[in-house]
């Protein structure tokens, strides 16, 4: 006869009743920074982080770690009712971690790898640090509890990720249909007017010429929107390409400034340090797209005629570029979400200000 299945929650309660977890909790607390540092090193070495430690930094992994240890401590002290994998702080941190990585464009299997790396580093440090005198049953109980908890956190994260992807897909389709509708309607209306102008006797050639200019402008707008949507998809799928070549930031900035309308150029106050003329190996077209987006936002969200300041400073290692305007600014509570895909601050959405909510997301993807 097959043994009855026992879920992780029942196992946790069973282990907690039979084992002494206090030594395990003490070890995990004492070696917290070492474990998290080793996890960050291991995560940064993964191909999806391209060896960049700063890209692998995750605020929610330390929170998840602390929540797991607190949950184990609660079991050890007899004050916790729920098993660690159902501990609210564990569940919340797992969801937050998956959500943050989704925003970075990581795929489900890559999120899973990060959770497994955490389990690996906890297990390694845990086994290395435990005194030989600790009973084997206590070691096994603590290890199984940790494995169950991290595996459950991983599943919570994946469920959250799948939900986020479905939501993103719906938002993508809604945004696409909404923003395609206006230029398509304009194109159709202009084409109908051109037909009337041509049917007139004599044909109104000047109006036809102006109508064709409008069609060209709307077609360019459609092309830009389509390109932005494709960039969003490439970032989400991890297929965003950067093609680097030697160029100066001065050349990049100059091309962007020359494309601005006269009314925008009149507002610009540009301050460039000597570092701006240094040659770097960059994707000039992508950097231009970042600057175009920041300038567009500054124009859109600040009073007409007020100055927009572009400042370029730097040192031997990097350039720092800021675009500042005199608009009302964003609510501090909204700042952490400004670079999320499709996110628009409530007051912007209520005012029906034109925009898709993807420009800053793509800009962040380019810079990263």
RALIN-V663899 format. One line per field, one symbol per residue. phi: phi as a letter, one per 40 degrees, with the letter a starting at -180 (. if undefined). burial: 1 if it has 9 or more other ideal C-beta (glycine too) atoms within 8 Angstrom, else 0. A space follows every 10 residues. Layout:
phi = ???
burial = ???
This chain:
phi = .ccccbcccc cdcccccbbc cccccccccc bdcccccccc ccccccdcbf gcccccdbcc cdccdccccc cccccccgbc cccdcbcdcc cccccccccc ccccgccdcc ccdccccccc cccccccccc ccccddcccc cccccccdcc cccccccccc cccccccccc cccccccccc ccccccdccc cccccccccc bccccccccc cccccccccc cccccccccc cdcccccgbc bbbcacabcd cccccccccc cdccdcccbb bbcccccccb bbcdcccccc cdcccdcccc bbcdgccbbb bbbiacbabb bbbbbbccgb cdccdcbccc cgcbddcccc cfccibgbcc ccccdccc
burial = 0000000110 1111110010 1011101100 1100110111 1111010010 0010110101 1111111111 1111110001 0011111011 1111111111 1110110001 1111111111 1111111001 0001000111 1111111111 1111011101 1101100100 1100110011 0011011001 1011001100 0011001100 1101100110 1100100110 1101110101 0000001111 1110111001 0001101101 0100110101 0111011111 1111111111 1100010111 1101000010 1010101000 0001000110 1110100110 0000011111 11111100
